[in-house]
């Protein structure tokens, strides 16, 4: 993902709201992915211990 400079962003209120919504959505997606990864790792651990 490329960096965005604030000078590159139009500060029109509607555009700022849209940009904030996009950032919020990306943060939610990232959080969900991290949670799924953590859940998958926690499910793998008992399987490995039981297989020894």
Helices and strands as residue ranges (DSSP letters): G 6-8, H 13-50
